[in-house]
Structures are given as C-alpha cells and as structure tokens.
Amino acid sequence: MEIINETQFETRKKDHIRCALSDESQSLVTQDWDRILLIPEALPEINLDDVSLEVKSLDQIWKNPFFVSSMTAGHSDSFKINSVLAQVCEAQGWLLGVGSQRREIDDLDAHLEWRELRKKYPKVLLASNIGLSQLIQTPIVKIQKLIEHTEAKVLFVHTNPLQECLQIEGTPQFKGGLTAIEKIRKELNIPIVVKEVGSGISVATILRLKNIGVNAVDVSGRGGTHWGRVEGLRSPKQSLNAQAAVSFKDWGLSTPKALYLWSQSNSKIGNLEDQLSMEIWASGGVRNGLQAAKCLALGAQRVGLAKPFLEAALVGPETVTELMCLLEYELKVSLFCLGIKNICELKQRKVWEWENL
C-alpha cells in the first residue's frame, strides 16, 4: 500500500493547480470542434421559453446536463475552492465532482473537508472520486468510506496512465484495473462513472466497460488541461519525466473525435435499449454551451468542465454563477436554433455532420 508523505502531497496538489492554470498545460483542439457542424433550423416553430435543459441521467432527473468536473481535494487550499463551487452548485442544481480522495484512504482526518462542506451546503450533489491505480490496491470497505464521507450520488473512477507515468510520485500500476472496477460495480450500491483525465477513451475500451456493467463512461478527451504537460512542467527540467512530457504533449484522443467515433459505432446497434444501457459523458476542453450542444448531439448524456470553473472559483461565487448561467443560456440558444425543445429530442434527431476540414 502506498504511503503518502503529507508535505510532498501538499506540494504536488498546489503544483497541479498552478500548472493547470497556465497556458502551457493546455492542449487545444479547435479544429476538431469545428468539424462538428450543427445544422441550423431557420424555422424553429418553437419559442425560446419552450426549451428545457432537463435531462434523465443515472435514473434521476437533473435540472441540466452540466457538471463541474473533478479538480482538487485534500490539501490546505482545496477547501476554499470546493466551498465556492459547492455553494453555487447547490444553488444551481449542478453536480460537483470532488478531487481525488486518495489522501483519505489512510489519513483519518482528510475527510473533515467534506464534513465541513456538508455542514455549509447540505443539499449539494457530489460525486466521489478515486484513481484506478488506488482502487486496485484498496479494500472495498475503504472505498465505501470515501462515498460516505461525501454522501455522494455518484462514484468517479479516474484512469490516468500517462499522468502516472510522468508524475514524479506516480503510481503507474494498472494491472487488474478492469477486475477492480467490475468488483465495485457489483458490491457498491452507487452508480459508477469511469473517466479519463484528458486523454480520451477509445470505442474498444468503452465497450469493455459496458460489458462489465459500468453505468457511464466520461470520455474526458484531449482539448483542455493536459496532465502529461502538467507533470512535465513540475518535473526537474533535465529529468526523464520532463523530456518525455515534450514527446507526449499532444497525446490523446480529442473529446469531439472520441464522441464521433462512439456515435459511429453506436449507430450500428439497432436496439435502442442496448444503445442506452450505458451513458456516455463528455468533458475535456469544453469551453462554452455551443460545444456542450455538440457533445449532446453526438450522444453524450452529460457535459463537464473543469479549468473554467477553477479560474472562476478563485475569483468568487458570483463569477461561478455567471459562468453557469452563460453556459445554460448558450446551450438553450443552441437547442432553440436547432428547432429542438429538449435533450431527449436532440438525441432522437440527427442534427449534425462531421466535416473533414
């Protein structure tokens, strides 16, 4: 079992925030977003007020398909950031993914962050979060404790092989990962969402996860914060980690391309019930409501953002609220301009084309 050095952990987490906010950590894929052409409807035959953003996901009805992607947890600066996000997510009805709960596995006091957060915002909808390499070596009873600490509605299991390879303190031990996911899926009474951290998930891997009963897969593709770049930035300049990070600076499948490939694969499945037996979520480089609409049109059930909310949270709750309202409005306008009243209808109609630029 991994032993966490508290000082080292604090430094790493603060490094992650600093590097994630830098332009050097961003792996933009503007052209891939441009490839998705939404076909406008000049005669919508609806009013803007008719458009609803409600979505059914994981057998629940949510006010909108957005969520705040997991970012940070377990260090001296994280409570302030998560408190701002929780305040606004509670008010707006957004799902908030917490940062990795890795520290809580062995640190008996690390969960106090969530106890305090729950006191302040008892109705906020949280998603717990643990890395796959930690899940493999952690008893299920301890994973259950992580969920209890947050009173989570969802458990994210994040897989980050490139980051673990390039991280100075990384744990690139992933053998037995699929078996570990299948085990918690069977033994824990909570929806399991497997997510990447910015390098995308292929159709073949999605199908492997679908076969073991995972509730949802967040493709979390390349296009925003690239964790290979982040680990390269925080590594000594002449180290193997830093040198390799340059070679892998654009590693991954973009979010638009991952969704496109999945939509092409899914279109070959004639049985609608089988198509919907597992949800696809989308995060990684999403920066506005129009891009969110493109994700939903290609089959995503939910859409997440991280860096924009980290930047907003560092300013304050009003800035987070403004960002959420803008994203919701842009998505609503997108649906209206497609002549579509709701997300369910969006999934039933093909309103997009993939352009080879």
N, C-alpha and C positions, 0 to 999 in steps of 0.2 A: 504494500500500500504506500502511495506517495505521502511523504511528509512535507508539509508546507512551511517554509520559512516566512514568518509574518512580515518582516522588513522587505524581503525580496518580493513578496506578494503585493504589498502596498506600492512598491516602486513600479512593478510591472503594470498594475492596473492604472496608475497615473500616467505612465508612459503611453498606454493604449489610448487614453482619452486625448492626450496631447498630439499623438501621431495621427489619430483618426480625424482630427480637425484640420490637418494640414492638406494642402492641395497635392502634395507628393504621394499621399496614400490613396488617391482617387484613380480608379481605372475606368474612365468614361467610355461609353459605347453609344454615342449619339446616333450613329448611323443605323444601328440595329433597331432603335426605337423608330427611326424614320421609315424603316422597311414595313412597319405595320401601318397600313393605310385604312383608316376608318372611313366608311363610305357615307357621306353626309345625306341627310334626308331634308330636302328643301321644303317639303310639305309635311311637317310632323303630325298634324291632326291631333295634337295634344297641347295642353298648356304646361308651362314650366312647373306650376304648382302641382300638376298631376304626377310628377316624377317622384318615386320613392326610392330611397337608398337601403331600405331594409333588406336583410339577407338571412337565409337559413343556413346555418353552419354548425356542424357537430350536434345536430338535433336541437339547436336552440335558435331563437330569432334574435338577431342583433340589429341595432339601430342603423349600422352601416357596415361595409365590408372592410374598413380600415383597422389596422392595429399598429401599435408602436413596437417595433422590433426590439429584441433584447440588446442591451448595451453594456451596462456596468453594474457591479454589486460587490459588497464585501470589503470595502475599504473606506477610508475616512472621508472621501469626497462624494461617495456614491449616494449617501442618504439624501443630501441636498438635491442632487439631480433627480433621483427617483421620487422624492417628495413632490417636487414641482410637477413631474409627469403624472403622478398618481392623482394629484389634486384636479388636474384638468381632465384626465381620462375618466375619473369618477363623474365629473360634471357633464362630460360629453358622451359618455357611454362607450368609450373606446376600450378595447382590450390592450393591456400593457404587459409586454414580455419583460420579465426581470433579467438582469445579467446573470452570468454563470454563478450557480450556487456551490461551486466546487469547494470553497473555503468551509462551508457549513458541514461538510461530511465529517470532519474531525474537530473543528473548532466549536466548542459548546456554546460560545457567546455570539457567533456570527449571525445567528438567526434573529437576534434582537432588532436588527434593522427592519425586518418585516413586521415584528410585533409592534414597533413604534409606528410604522407606516399604517398598519391596520387600525390602530387607535385613532389616527388622524383622518383616515379615509376608509371607513369600514365597508363601503359598497363598491370600491374599485375592483374591476375584473382583472385578475392577474394570471399570467402563465408562468409556471415554474420552469427552470432551465438547468440542464446538466449536460456536460460534454460526453460524447460517446466513449472516449478513452477512459473517463472516470466511471461511467456507467458499467463498463465491462468488469471492473475490479471492485465494485461497491455492492454490498449486500442490499437486497431489495428493501429490507426494513429501514435502511438509512435513506433510500430514495423516497420512501413513503413519508419520512420525516420532513424532507425538503418540501414536499407538497403541503404537508400540514402547516409548516412554518408560514407559507404564503397564503394558505387557504385557496389554492389555485383552482381554476376551472379547466386548465389545460397543462400538459407537460411537454415542453420542448426538449428534444434530444438533439443537440447540435453536433454535426460531424465536420471536422476541420483539419483534414490530413495535411494539407500544405502548411497551414499555420503551425501545427505541432512540430512539423519537420524543421521549420525555420526559426521557431522560437528558442531562445537560449535555454529556457527552462522547460522546453516542450516535452510532451509525453506521446510520441508517435507509436503507440501500441494499440492497434485496432483489431487484432485477431480476435474473432469471436463476437464481433460487433452485432452482426445480424441476429445471432442467437440471443444476445443480451436484450436487444430490442423486442424480439418475439416473446421473451420471458416476461418482461414488464408489461407488455401488451396484454398478456393473459392474466397476470396476477394483480395488476393495479386497476382500480375502478376509476379511471380518468382517461380522457382522450389523449392519444399520443401523436404529436406532430414532430416528424423528423425534418430537420432543416440543415442546410449548408450555411456557411457564414460569408458567402460572397464569391464562390467559385462554381456554383451551379450544380444541378443533379441531372444525370442523363436519363433517357427513357428506360434503358435497361435496369438502372438502379431503382427508379420509381416502381417498376413492375415487381422487382424483388421485394420491395417494401409493401407493395399492395398485396402480394401473396402471403405475407405473414400477418395481415390484418391491421396494419397501421392506419389510423384514422385520417391523417393528412400528411402531405409532403410539401414543405416550403422549398421551392427550387433555389431561392436565395442566390441568384446568379451574379456574375461579374457586371460591374457598371457603377458601383459606388465605392465604399471603403474596401480596399483590397488588403486582407490581413497578411498576405505574403509581403506586401510592401511595408505594412506597419512593422512587422517583425524585422524586416531589413533595416528600417530607419532606426530602430532601437538597439541594433546589434553593433558591436565594435566594427569600424569601417573595413578592416582587412580580414575580418573573420570569414569562415566558410559560409555562415548564415547570411551575412551581408552581401557577399559576392553572388551566392546562389539566388538571393532575392531579386537581383537585377535580371537574371535569366527568366525568372518566373513572374515578372512584374505584371504580365498580362495573362497569367494562367487562368483558365476557367471558361465556362460557357455562360454567355450573357443571359440575363433574365428574359429578354424578348425571344432569343433563339431557343432557350430551354422550353419556353411555353409553346413556341411554334412547333418544335419537334414533338412535344407531347400532344398537341392538338392534332397533328397529322397522324400520330399513332392511334389516338383515341377515336378518330373519325372512322377507323376501320372496324371498330367494335360496334356491331349493330344493336346490341342490347343496351338500351338506355339505363336500365337499373345497374348493369355492370359498370357502365361508364361512370356512374355517380357513386359507386361503392366506396371510393376513397377520394377525398378532396385534394385539389392542388391549390396551394397558396403561393403568392409571389412577393418577393422582396429582393432587394439588391439593386441599387441605382434608381429606384423610383423617386422622382422629384416633384411631380405635380399630379393633379387629378386627371388630366388627359392621358398620361401614361398609365395611371391606375385603370382608366376605362379600357385601354388597350389590353392590359393584363386580364381583366374580367372578360373581355370579348374573346380572348384566346383560351378561356376555360378556367382561369383562376377563380377561386371562391372568395378569397380574402387577399388584401394587399397591405404590405407593411413597409414602413420607413424607419430609418434609424438616425443617420447623421443630421438630417434637417431638424429632428427633434432634440438631438443633443445640443446643437447650436442654439435652438430656441429656449431650451430649459436653462441654459447658462445665462440667458437674459432675464427670464422670469415667466410666470404663469400666463400673463397677458399675451406674450409673444407666442407661447404654445397654443393658446386658444385661437389666436388669429390664424396660425398656420393650419390648424384643424378645420376651421370654418372655411378657409380658402380651398383646401383640398376637397371638402364635401361639396362646395359650390361648383368647383371645376368639374367634378365627376357628374354632378346633377346636370350641368350645362351640356356635357358630353352626351349623356343619355338623351336629353331633350333634342339635341341636334341630330341624333340618330333616329328620332321618332319612337323612342322606347320608354315605357313607363317605369320599368323596374329591372332589377338584376336578373331575375328569373327569365323574363322575356329576352333579355340580352343574350342569355345562353341558348335560347331556342332559335335564334336567328343568326345567320352568318352575315355580319355587317363589316367584315374586314377582308383585306387582301394582303398577301406578303409580296412586297415589291423587291426585285433584285436590282439594286441600285448600281 
